[in-house]
Amino acid sequence: MAYRVRAVVVGPGYIGPVHVDALRRNGVDVVGLVGSGSDAGLARAAALGVPAYAALTDALAAGPVDCVHLATPNYLHAPLAREAIEAGKHVVCEKPLAMDAAEGAALLALAETAGVVHAVNFNFRYYALPRQTRAMVEAGELGPVTLIHGGYLQDWLLLPTDWNWRLDPDLGGGLRAVADIGSHWLDLMGFVTGQHPVALCADLATVVPVRQKPTRAVETFANKGAEPGGEPSAAEAPPIEIQTEDYASVLLRWSGGARGAMTVSQVSPGRKNRLWFEIDGARAAAAWDAERGEELWIGRRDGPNALLQRDPSLLAAEARAVSAAPGGHAE
């Protein structure tokens, strides 16, 4: 009988159950969901059919565990990763790995010494058409890459009544839009082009400087402002001065000589999850938009432009490997 990996997921909020589903789809046994012990956390574990634990220590003591997935608020990543590594467990962590570079470097050293598998989850690498773009860059189909530009736009924090733990720098860190969504774009561009940023100039802004913090917990992407019936009173939602950025534009120089710019925003009306990029080369360009994720635009100077529909039979091998559904069946 084939060995089945056993995993514990820490964090019953928005992304934790996504990890549970992804692990199960890949034949991994999820043997615990660690939360705060709240009624909501217990209900989520029950709905998923996973044993619930109040603390990682309890889950690790309950039975054999191979890997720990961390899907918690940012400030908990480092201490939980350290606990898992010191227990000899492999670790997959949502980004950011830690609250600052020194904390992350210490974790890396600990993981390397322990000899455990350690990874940070950047899921956009596993979309088929960004992988197709990567294959085109590597094959020289675009020519030398000269421009790398795009961004990541959302609207879920547009209103003064929108709230999430990421708005608290003690929980989310001193950077918000750049660290939360800009990190996805920067990682993806490095993955696709093989280049990394070497210099930058940035403009950051807090578009909503004062917000009303609700007294109840709000799950990521679940809050759409006031409850039906009117704005919450000041007593229900006390005003909080915001210290982190809603928006950033960043000029970038890349290691391979390319130039470009990134714009990120969590206050752009109508943009639900628009990560997009355009990579311009000396011969052709390629552009992709996550909100239209089944299409890759290919631009040419001396020939017709093309719109490549995701279809495994038309993709390069590395893109085909992450494209399960037939063409025309949205993934």
Phi, psi and omega in degrees: 000131182295142179290137178249124178294142180246125185235149170245134176253129179253118180117105182266014184279222187297308191268338180304310177299333175295319175298317180303313181296315181295319179297315181296322178298335181258018173078021179263137176275119176270111189256004177185146172237116183264128178223199182274357186084007180288164177299321180295318179295318178295320179294320179295317178298318180296319180296327180273351182069038182239138175301138182259140177226146180280334184217152178299322178306318180295318181294320180290331180278345187283338182171181183298134178222132178263322190218146177241129175255126183256115181229053185248173168305152192304321186294343179269349185302307186296310181296324179288320177298318178299316180299316181293315181296317180294339175272002178081021182261146171290152186227130168242123187240137169294153178282152356281156179300323184208178182277342176205171186295322181296319179296319178294319179297322179295320178294318179300314179298319180296316181294319180294321178294320181285340180074026180262156173290134182219133185209152171249137187276112170240091194289338182294342176298340188256014169278142188295316188283327166301323176294323175298318178299317178302315179297322179293319177297313182295328180279354180081014183293332178271347190080182177304131182284125182250327183227136176230110184217160182154209181173192182213117185238136175221167179234008192286350176242030184291319190269151176299340178269357175283136182214148175201156181302336180298338180286346178265112183298337177290336180259322186255340182106171186284341172251141180241285184300318180295313184285323186284311182244328177299327179298324177298314182294314181297318178297316182296319180294322175296320180294318184285318187261342185078005178253158176227154181295138177241344178203150181206161172222126190234146172239117181245145180214143171262102186286324178248092189286337179229131180234163176256115183273118180290155180282341179262157177291144180236123180284149180306132180068000183272336186276129176236040178090211186291154173293154177306137180112358175130172179291146176291149179288162179300327179293323180283330184222084183295144180291138180232130175281128186270135184251355183242165189277141170271337190216150171205142167240134187228121170277136188229142165247135186251159188296334180269007179100353179289155173242167177169189183210150177232133172241130177234145181204142171248017183226037182254104187306132176088344179270105186278319181195058188268086164273125180219154175213155167227130178244117183257130176243180181288341181245327184203170178231158176222136181224142181219144181228121184298334178284348172231057195290352181268003185233139173237119179275133178238120184252141180225150178280315189247027178201174181291142171292162182224151174240105182275117175277136179301119178210116184309327182290345182253000188258159172295161187302317184290331175284322179297328183294337180248018180242099188274322186275150176296163176304142181085353177251101189300136177261000000 
